[in-house]
Amino acid sequence: MIGRGVYAFHQTSYPWWVGALLIAGALLAGLMIGGVRGVRNIRQRVLPLQEENMRLRQSEQSLQYSLDELRAARTELESWMDSMQEAVIAVGAGGRIEWANERMRRISGGSVRLGDALVHTLRDPEVLNCVRVALEERAVCEGKTQLLAPGRSFDITAAPTPAGGAVLVLHDITQIEQVERTQRDFVANVSHELRTPLTSISGYVETLLDHEPDLSPQAQEFLGIILKNGTRMNRLIEDLLALANVESEESKLNPTPVAAAQLLGDAADAMSALLQDFGVTLSFGPMSERLVFADRDAVHQVLTNLIENAVKYGNPQSRYSPSLFLGGEDPSPAPAVERPRVELSAVECGEMVQFSVRDFGAGIPSEHLDRIFERFYRVDKARSRESGGTGLGLAIAKYIVTVHGGSIHAESELGHGSTFVFTLPLAV
């Protein structure tokens, strides 16, 4: 187009420079038109980039705010954990320390360092075993140690975490054990001091009742009450001493392999006189011939306690025989009822043998089942005192079974009797 303009210009009589100016103007106009179009194209491309940049800045600000909140929450959590009385340490899947609170650092003497292997920091076998169970078996492990710090005792709890690691918590129970030890010593000392005068009182009262025929009926009644309560106090002292003995650190069980059937048989023989006095029939259910790992004398005490409870409390029709009443014959005649009975059994249950003592009496209300193994707890206080119960027999039984590595519980249905069940480990 410009070429045509030049040719037409040459056909005219205008000076040459006028044509040059026209040509330059045409070129400038073309450039201006193309520049405007280019600017528009640039603007169309730049605007989305500016909007994306704004969104990125907003996302950055939001992310920074979230990170600040996480840092603040972590700092607050660390402050809470540092203020705990328990020592806490977290390890990764490889067993290396990821975090520890201030209490753990004090216990370890400052040897806890992030990234170090726990086995190089805490060399206590019980602690390391619990952490191993939590890491490898993904199960909660509990234990106890006295080797981590001189003169201190700790309860150990190790639990797996979702990320594959584990959390270890150490609870200092030193003061609790000292208080319990003081209580046991006090009970034992007081019981020993009371035993001698109570034995003398009971002995003198029995002598008067047996060798003084001229006593008036009222005097005999009063002496009978004294003897009955003295006997009950003696029994309470014996149970307190037994409980203090089984809980004592000096008392060590001597478990050996023994037949489950033999344990039940020995207990039945020992309780034959009581069964006869109360008119109770003893029967045997399923009987395992397997050996259990148990202290014979301690388990004998558990079984005799349970059988005695079944005889005295598990059969509402059972009554004291005349020989048990201290002032003469029982004034109320026994009703003609079905002879009460107690059933003993022992069955294999996995790696344990399950022992059962069952009665067929009135049963125990469900609200009492979780508490009957507490010290001095009685379902029927009046009846328990009348029969000479102390409220310690089941507590002693629970402690002995627990020390053996077993468990004990009660099952009952009103009107259908009760069953006391405990387990002992099989002898390998």
C-alpha positions as a printed NumPy array, in Angstrom:
array([[  0.   ,   0.   ,   0.   ],
       [  2.853,   2.362,   0.839],
       [  4.552,   1.388,  -2.425],
       [  1.504,   2.47 ,  -4.387],
       [  1.519,   5.813,  -2.566],
       [  5.171,   6.388,  -3.495],
       [  4.471,   5.619,  -7.168],
       [  1.521,   8.001,  -7.188],
       [  3.596,  10.671,  -5.5  ],
       [  6.291,  10.416,  -8.181],
       [  3.63 ,  11.187, -10.823],
       [  2.989,  14.571,  -9.119],
       [  5.102,  17.752,  -9.059],
       [  5.557,  17.951,  -5.167],
       [  9.089,  18.147,  -3.723],
       [ 10.645,  14.838,  -2.633],
       [ 10.779,  15.602,   1.049],
       [  7.04 ,  15.96 ,   1.252],
       [  6.702,  12.382,   0.152],
       [  9.202,  11.292,   2.719],
       [  7.18 ,  12.899,   5.465],
       [  4.014,  11.226,   4.301],
       [  5.747,   7.867,   4.26 ],
       [  7.124,   8.382,   7.773],
       [  3.69 ,   9.38 ,   9.086],
       [  2.139,   6.309,   7.587],
       [  4.75 ,   4.1  ,   9.235],
       [  4.259,   5.834,  12.625],
       [  0.497,   5.396,  12.421],
       [  0.924,   1.679,  11.758],
       [  3.225,   1.328,  14.698],
       [  0.797,   3.131,  17.035],
       [ -2.107,   0.91 ,  15.994],
       [ -0.01 ,  -2.235,  16.557],
       [  1.212,  -0.934,  19.958],
       [ -2.282,  -0.401,  21.269],
       [ -3.216,  -3.9  ,  20.278],
       [ -0.046,  -5.257,  21.984],
       [ -0.802,  -3.395,  25.183],
       [ -4.266,  -4.849,  25.223],
       [ -2.848,  -8.345,  24.769],
       [ -0.323,  -7.771,  27.579],
       [ -3.02 ,  -6.508,  29.891],
       [ -5.165,  -9.558,  29.159],
       [ -2.27 , -11.789,  30.087],
       [ -1.055,  -9.842,  33.137],
       [ -4.417,  -9.475,  34.904],
       [ -4.861, -13.261,  35.62 ],
       [ -1.275, -13.398,  36.909],
       [ -1.986, -10.512,  39.273],
       [ -5.123, -12.243,  40.564],
       [ -3.208, -15.508,  41.06 ],
       [ -0.475, -13.615,  42.884],
       [ -3.082, -12.124,  45.253],
       [ -4.518, -15.561,  45.944],
       [ -1.039, -16.909,  46.641],
       [ -0.368, -14.078,  49.092],
       [ -3.66 , -14.777,  50.87 ],
       [ -2.809, -18.496,  51.057],
       [  0.641, -17.643,  52.396],
       [ -0.85 , -15.43 ,  55.082],
       [ -3.394, -18.123,  56.046],
       [ -0.682, -20.789,  56.154],
       [  1.543, -18.554,  58.261],
       [ -1.352, -17.972,  60.664],
       [ -1.976, -21.723,  60.933],
       [  1.724, -22.37 ,  61.557],
       [  1.771, -19.724,  64.274],
       [ -1.261, -21.344,  65.91 ],
       [  0.418, -24.79 ,  65.766],
       [  3.607, -23.389,  67.299],
       [  1.609, -21.729,  70.065],
       [ -0.368, -24.93 ,  70.717],
       [  2.841, -26.995,  70.78 ],
       [  4.462, -24.542,  73.187],
       [  1.404, -24.631,  75.442],
       [  1.295, -28.444,  75.325],
       [  4.987, -28.644,  76.204],
       [  4.358, -26.308,  79.148],
       [  1.559, -28.568,  80.367],
       [  3.685, -31.676,  79.971],
       [  6.632, -30.034,  81.759],
       [  4.361, -29.191,  84.704],
       [  3.267, -32.823,  85.123],
       [  4.45 , -34.914,  88.055],
       [  4.781, -37.894,  85.734],
       [  7.828, -38.344,  83.536],
       [  6.927, -38.598,  79.829],
       [  9.096, -39.498,  76.864],
       [  8.139, -40.164,  73.232],
       [ 10.125, -42.391,  70.874],
       [  9.807, -42.993,  67.153],
       [  9.336, -46.289,  65.364],
       [ 13.096, -46.822,  65.419],
       [ 13.327, -46.366,  69.171],
       [ 14.935, -42.927,  69.062],
       [ 13.868, -40.134,  71.412],
       [ 11.587, -37.54 ,  69.816],
       [ 10.494, -35.595,  72.889],
       [ 10.763, -35.651,  76.704],
       [  9.324, -33.443,  79.431],
       [ 11.238, -31.697,  82.205],
       [ 10.42 , -34.38 ,  84.793],
       [ 11.987, -37.082,  82.601],
       [ 15.093, -34.974,  82.071],
       [ 15.496, -34.544,  85.844],
       [ 15.06 , -38.266,  86.518],
       [ 17.624, -39.195,  83.874],
       [ 20.128, -36.643,  85.148],
       [ 19.979, -34.627,  81.927],
       [ 21.072, -37.542,  79.739],
       [ 17.951, -37.379,  77.527],
       [ 18.857, -35.963,  74.111],
       [ 16.595, -35.786,  71.095],
       [ 17.604, -38.238,  68.397],
       [ 19.476, -40.577,  70.748],
       [ 18.432, -44.217,  71.067],
       [ 16.348, -44.835,  74.18 ],
       [ 18.355, -47.968,  74.964],
       [ 21.458, -45.776,  75.356],
       [ 19.668, -43.306,  77.632],
       [ 17.541, -45.413,  79.996],
       [ 19.148, -48.744,  80.79 ],
       [ 16.394, -50.1  ,  83.019],
       [ 15.284, -53.568,  81.776],
       [ 11.632, -53.148,  82.806],
       [ 11.342, -49.781,  81.056],
       [ 12.974, -51.035,  77.863],
       [ 10.822, -54.161,  77.829],
       [  7.612, -52.126,  78.086],
       [  8.718, -49.831,  75.27 ],
       [  9.614, -52.867,  73.146],
       [  6.152, -54.359,  73.662],
       [  4.511, -51.049,  72.703],
       [  6.661, -50.702,  69.547],
       [  6.668, -54.279,  68.305],
       [  3.39 , -55.713,  69.549],
       [  1.428, -52.425,  69.402],
       [ -0.031, -53.1  ,  72.834],
       [ -0.14 , -51.187,  76.106],
       [  2.407, -52.512,  78.59 ],
       [  2.479, -51.838,  82.33 ],
       [  5.191, -52.598,  84.834],
       [  7.101, -51.409,  87.846],
       [ 10.731, -50.549,  88.462],
       [ 12.979, -49.554,  91.354],
       [ 16.21 , -49.342,  89.375],
       [ 15.669, -46.146,  87.396],
       [ 16.575, -43.793,  90.265],
       [ 18.113, -44.651,  93.632],
       [ 15.514, -45.066,  96.354],
       [ 12.571, -44.39 ,  94.03 ],
       [  9.779, -46.634,  92.733],
       [  7.931, -46.017,  89.474],
       [  4.861, -47.423,  87.788],
       [  5.557, -47.884,  84.068],
       [  3.032, -47.434,  81.266],
       [  4.051, -47.633,  77.598],
       [  1.479, -47.195,  74.818],
       [  1.802, -47.242,  71.008],
       [  1.154, -44.09 ,  68.967],
       [ -0.62 , -43.914,  65.56 ],
       [  2.615, -42.844,  63.84 ],
       [  4.323, -46.108,  64.798],
       [  6.193, -44.876,  67.84 ],
       [  5.426, -45.132,  71.548],
       [  4.864, -42.951,  74.593],
       [  6.393, -43.91 ,  77.947],
       [  4.95 , -42.56 ,  81.214],
       [  6.631, -43.052,  84.605],
       [  4.611, -42.39 ,  87.753],
       [  6.568, -41.967,  90.987],
       [  4.88 , -44.105,  93.672],
       [  7.623, -43.856,  96.294],
       [  5.562, -41.826,  98.765],
       [  2.494, -44.005,  98.252],
       [  4.516, -47.115,  99.043],
       [  5.991, -45.457, 102.143],
       [  2.505, -44.588, 103.43 ],
       [  1.258, -48.111, 102.738],
       [  4.301, -49.581, 104.47 ],
       [  3.674, -47.384, 107.506],
       [  0.032, -48.452, 107.61 ],
       [  0.962, -52.132, 107.39 ],
       [  3.523, -51.792, 110.164],
       [  1.029, -49.948, 112.365],
       [ -1.683, -52.559, 111.827],
       [  0.743, -55.393, 112.499],
       [  2.095, -53.814, 115.674],
       [ -1.324, -52.954, 117.076],
       [ -2.647, -56.407, 116.222],
       [  0.232, -58.058, 118.037],
       [ -0.34 , -55.878, 121.082],
       [ -4.074, -56.655, 121.16 ],
       [ -3.729, -60.384, 120.64 ],
       [ -2.355, -61.189, 124.114],
       [ -4.984, -59.382, 126.235],
       [ -7.846, -60.662, 124.051],
       [ -6.562, -64.208, 124.364],
       [ -6.429, -63.81 , 128.149],
       [ -9.986, -62.441, 128.3  ],
       [-11.347, -65.265, 126.172],
       [ -9.471, -67.836, 128.241],
       [-10.784, -66.542, 131.574],
       [-14.368, -66.362, 130.263],
       [-14.221, -69.934, 128.949],
       [-12.873, -71.082, 132.319],
       [-15.737, -69.415, 134.156],
       [-18.349, -70.906, 131.832],
       [-16.867, -74.402, 132.075],
       [-16.021, -74.569, 135.782],
       [-18.553, -72.377, 137.582],
       [-21.865, -74.263, 137.659],
       [-23.402, -71.838, 140.141],
       [-23.448, -68.929, 137.732],
       [-26.852, -67.333, 137.296],
       [-28.484, -67.441, 133.837],
       [-27.887, -63.714, 133.473],
       [-24.185, -64.092, 134.304],
       [-23.914, -66.94 , 131.772],
       [-25.563, -64.761, 129.145],
       [-23.194, -61.867, 129.795],
       [-20.15 , -64.132, 129.751],
       [-21.386, -65.688, 126.507],
       [-21.621, -62.257, 124.906],
       [-18.107, -61.405, 126.11 ],
       [-16.729, -64.652, 124.725],
       [-18.519, -64.228, 121.396],
       [-17.181, -60.704, 120.859],
       [-13.737, -61.661, 122.106],
       [-13.665, -64.504, 119.589],
       [-14.736, -62.125, 116.833],
       [-12.006, -59.638, 117.805],
       [ -9.425, -62.429, 117.784],
       [-10.563, -63.43 , 114.322],
       [-10.336, -59.822, 113.118],
       [ -6.795, -59.557, 114.479],
       [ -5.808, -62.802, 112.771],
       [ -7.167, -61.512, 109.457],
       [ -5.396, -58.17 , 109.87 ],
       [ -2.128, -59.947, 110.558],
       [ -2.692, -62.253, 107.585],
       [ -3.343, -59.292, 105.287],
       [ -0.318, -57.414, 106.603],
       [  1.768, -60.545, 106.104],
       [  0.784, -61.174, 102.475],
       [  1.325, -57.486, 101.626],
       [  4.659, -57.302, 103.402],
       [  7.807, -56.987, 101.301],
       [  9.413, -59.616, 103.513],
       [  6.688, -62.107, 102.642],
       [  7.673, -64.03 ,  99.555],
       [  5.509, -66.64 ,  97.884],
       [  7.047, -69.982,  97.017],
       [  5.169, -71.139,  93.927],
       [  5.679, -74.702,  92.768],
       [  3.848, -76.983,  90.311],
       [  0.835, -78.512,  92.071],
       [ -2.256, -80.303,  90.774],
       [ -5.399, -78.173,  90.672],
       [ -7.478, -81.116,  91.895],
       [ -5.178, -81.579,  94.884],
       [ -5.601, -77.943,  95.925],
       [ -9.388, -78.33 ,  95.928],
       [ -9.209, -81.634,  97.754],
       [ -6.977, -80.258, 100.514],
       [ -9.282, -77.265, 101.001],
       [-12.358, -79.511, 101.16 ],
       [-10.72 , -81.704, 103.812],
       [ -9.749, -78.667, 105.886],
       [-13.319, -77.312, 105.827],
       [-15.077, -80.613, 106.559],
       [-15.814, -79.694, 110.202],
       [-17.393, -76.372, 109.227],
       [-19.426, -78.051, 106.478],
       [-20.718, -80.597, 108.987],
       [-21.599, -77.928, 111.574],
       [-23.651, -75.993, 109.047],
       [-25.151, -79.075, 107.424],
       [-23.743, -78.216, 103.998],
       [-23.009, -80.811, 101.322],
       [-19.81 , -80.321,  99.321],
       [-19.745, -81.573,  95.716],
       [-17.189, -81.433,  92.9  ],
       [-17.848, -80.279,  89.351],
       [-15.454, -80.572,  86.371],
       [-11.954, -81.201,  87.654],
       [ -8.788, -80.491,  85.674],
       [ -5.783, -82.708,  86.234],
       [ -3.352, -80.052,  85.021],
       [ -0.633, -78.59 ,  87.239],
       [ -0.722, -74.933,  88.242],
       [  2.164, -72.766,  89.382],
       [  1.141, -71.673,  92.858],
       [  2.111, -71.323,  96.485],
       [  0.235, -74.199,  98.108],
       [ -0.348, -72.524, 101.482],
       [ -1.443, -69.17 ,  99.998],
       [ -3.92 , -70.746,  97.565],
       [ -5.199, -72.972, 100.368],
       [ -6.055, -69.788, 102.277],
       [ -7.908, -68.399,  99.24 ],
       [ -9.99 , -71.546,  98.824],
       [-10.843, -71.901, 102.499],
       [-11.926, -68.237, 102.635],
       [-14.2  , -68.711,  99.628],
       [-15.651, -71.98 , 100.928],
       [-16.316, -70.433, 104.335],
       [-18.127, -67.507, 102.707],
       [-20.2  , -69.886, 100.598],
       [-21.169, -71.876, 103.674],
       [-22.013, -68.924, 105.918],
       [-23.482, -66.406, 103.501],
       [-24.346, -68.282, 100.336],
       [-27.018, -70.473, 101.853],
       [-29.783, -68.563, 103.612],
       [-31.177, -71.754, 105.123],
       [-27.876, -72.684, 106.734],
       [-27.578, -71.991, 110.455],
       [-25.187, -72.419, 113.317],
       [-25.171, -75.802, 114.898],
       [-25.966, -75.926, 118.655],
       [-22.295, -76.317, 119.456],
       [-21.598, -72.885, 117.962],
       [-23.996, -71.036, 120.256],
       [-22.293, -69.889, 123.389],
       [-24.937, -69.77 , 126.089],
       [-26.743, -72.988, 125.268],
       [-28.834, -74.395, 122.48 ],
       [-30.031, -72.274, 119.572],
       [-33.502, -71.15 , 120.693],
       [-34.929, -71.073, 117.161],
       [-35.367, -74.523, 115.576],
       [-34.102, -74.996, 112.044],
       [-36.785, -75.076, 109.371],
       [-37.191, -78.217, 107.337],
       [-35.536, -77.176, 104.101],
       [-33.427, -78.746, 101.391],
       [-29.881, -79.405, 102.529],
       [-27.642, -76.541, 101.228],
       [-24.592, -77.382,  99.148],
       [-21.387, -75.918,  97.779],
       [-19.76 , -76.977,  94.512],
       [-16.032, -76.802,  93.68 ],
       [-14.579, -77.064,  90.171],
       [-11.383, -76.407,  88.225],
       [-11.273, -76.204,  84.423],
       [ -8.483, -75.361,  81.995],
       [ -8.934, -72.005,  80.286],
       [ -6.167, -71.151,  77.811],
       [ -2.919, -70.748,  79.731],
       [ -4.753, -70.621,  83.066],
       [ -6.811, -72.918,  85.259],
       [-10.106, -71.45 ,  86.394],
       [-11.191, -72.371,  89.922],
       [-14.824, -71.893,  90.969],
       [-16.584, -71.986,  94.339],
       [-20.339, -71.976,  93.84 ],
       [-23.213, -71.785,  96.287],
       [-26.953, -72.038,  95.662],
       [-28.237, -69.416,  98.072],
       [-29.977, -66.087,  97.692],
       [-27.252, -64.467,  95.57 ],
       [-25.609, -61.059,  95.757],
       [-27.21 , -57.868,  94.368],
       [-25.384, -56.643,  91.263],
       [-24.491, -53.26 ,  92.788],
       [-22.248, -55.018,  95.348],
       [-20.288, -57.269,  92.966],
       [-17.644, -54.673,  92.104],
       [-16.964, -53.785,  95.742],
       [-17.07 , -57.033,  97.677],
       [-13.285, -57.448,  97.367],
       [-12.65 , -54.146,  99.166],
       [-11.4  , -54.251, 102.737],
       [-14.14 , -54.325, 105.384],
       [-16.892, -54.177, 102.749],
       [-19.971, -56.216, 103.665],
       [-23.12 , -56.869, 101.653],
       [-25.189, -57.567, 104.784],
       [-23.398, -55.957, 107.739],
       [-25.726, -57.288, 110.413],
       [-25.515, -60.847, 109.152],
       [-21.757, -60.631, 108.688],
       [-21.221, -59.538, 112.292],
       [-23.591, -62.223, 113.562],
       [-21.642, -64.915, 111.748],
       [-18.264, -63.564, 112.902],
       [-17.149, -62.112, 109.57 ],
       [-14.437, -59.459, 109.468],
       [-14.772, -58.171, 105.907],
       [-11.146, -59.012, 105.102],
       [-11.325, -62.542, 103.719],
       [-12.059, -61.553, 100.108],
       [ -9.476, -58.759, 100.217],
       [ -6.841, -61.284, 101.275],
       [ -7.971, -63.698,  98.563],
       [ -7.772, -61.015,  95.87 ],
       [ -4.281, -59.957,  96.885],
       [ -2.949, -63.52 ,  96.867],
       [ -4.481, -64.315,  93.47 ],
       [ -3.182, -61.074,  91.956],
       [  0.355, -61.752,  93.185],
       [  0.164, -65.148,  91.454],
       [ -0.602, -63.402,  88.158],
       [ -4.265, -64.407,  88.149],
       [ -7.573, -62.617,  88.542],
       [-10.659, -63.043,  90.709],
       [-14.285, -61.965,  90.347],
       [-17.779, -62.863,  91.472],
       [-20.833, -63.826,  89.426],
       [-24.29 , -63.855,  90.93 ],
       [-27.979, -63.909,  90.124],
       [-30.524, -63.168,  92.809],
       [-32.311, -66.318,  93.865],
       [-29.817, -68.594,  92.099],
       [-26.675, -68.324,  94.202],
       [-23.191, -66.933,  93.619],
       [-19.981, -68.179,  92.027],
       [-16.532, -66.905,  92.968],
       [-14.029, -67.489,  90.173],
       [-10.258, -67.074,  90.197],
       [ -7.486, -68.122,  87.843],
       [ -3.946, -69.418,  88.315],
       [ -1.29 , -69.885,  85.624],
       [ -0.526, -73.337,  84.292],
       [  2.832, -74.837,  85.236],
       [  5.031, -75.096,  82.153]])
